[in-house]
Amino acid sequence: TAVETIEQALGKNFFKGWIQKRIQQGIKSIGIRNKTKEVKDIEYTNKKESLRDYRFAPDWVNIPLGLYISGDKVAVISSKAESFGLLVESPEFSTLLKSLFDALWRLSEDTLAVN
């Protein structure tokens, strides 16, 4: 999963610390995941306390990387095997990816419907 991919690439302590910092700053996380690769760790699945909302992408969608969009910045984090990270600051690129995310969000399954 992208969660496991990022955890392996950045290290579990760093990733969990980053999540705690996001929560302390009141920043909500919205994501799309693959249901078949869903993690069980409560730190990644808890919605309310973790200021997180996520949906499951349709089965035909593959999400092998971590993609983060915040303002005009877009970060991509690869698997440990490929070992790369990319940060782009661009209003147009960010707008493009936000639009694609929004379209996929509408096609994705609400996790409340799954439980």
N, C-alpha and C positions, 0 to 999 in steps of 0.2 A: 504494500500500500504506500501511498505518498507519505503518510505519517511515519511508517517504518523506514522509508527511504530517507527522509529528512533526519530522523532520529539517528540513523546509522551514519549519515554524512556529517552531521554537526555534533553528535554525541548526545546521549540521553539527558545528562545533567544540563547541558547548555539549552537544549530544546525545551525542557520542562521549566527552566528558569526564565526563558523568553516568554513562555506562555503565562507564567505568574506575573511577569512585568507588564504584559499586555492587559491582564485582568486588573492589576493595581491601577493602571492608567485609564481604566474604563473603556478600553477599545474592544468592540465586539468583533468576533471572527465569524465569517460566513463562508461555507465551503461546500464543495461537491465531491463526493467520494464514490468509489466502486463498492457496491454492496458485497460482492463476492470476496473482496479483500479487506473487509471491515475489521478494525482492531477491537479488542475487548477491554483495553485499559480504560478505566473510568475517567482518568485525566484527559483522555481524548474523546470520550463519548458523552460526558456530562454536558448538558446544555445550559442550564440556568446559572449555576455557580461559576461556570467557565466562560460566561458571556459568549456562547457559541451557538450557531445554528448551522445545520448542514442537511443536505439531501443526498439521495443515492442516484447517481447517473443511470441512464438507460444501459442495459447490458452491452450494447454495441459500442459504448464509449470506453476508451482505455485512458486512464490517467496515471502515467508512470512517474511523473515529476511533481514537485511541489511548485505551485504558482501563487504568488502573493501580489496583490494590487493594493496600493495605498496612495491616495492622491494621484500625483503624476508619476509615481515610482512603481516599477514592476520588477519583482525578483523571481528568478527561476532557480531552483535547487535540484540538481540531478541526483541520481543514485550514487552510492559510494563507488560502484564499479566504474561509472563514467567520470565521476569526480569533477564536476564543474558547477560554478554558480555564475549567475548573470544578473546584473542590476542595470536597468535602463530607466532613465528619467526623461520622460517624453509625454506631454499632454496627449498627443495624437495616438501613440502606442497604447497608453493607458486607457484612453477612451475606446479604442478598438477592442482590447481585451475585456474591458468591463461590459461592452455590448455583447460579446461572445459569451461571457459568463452569464449575463442576464438571460440570454436565449436558452442556454443549456439549463439554467436554474428552472425555467418554466417547463422544461421537458423532464426534469428530474422528479423522483418520488420523495414525498415528504417522509421523513423517518418516523413520524408519529403514526403514519398509516401502516408502517412495517411492524411495529411493536404490538 
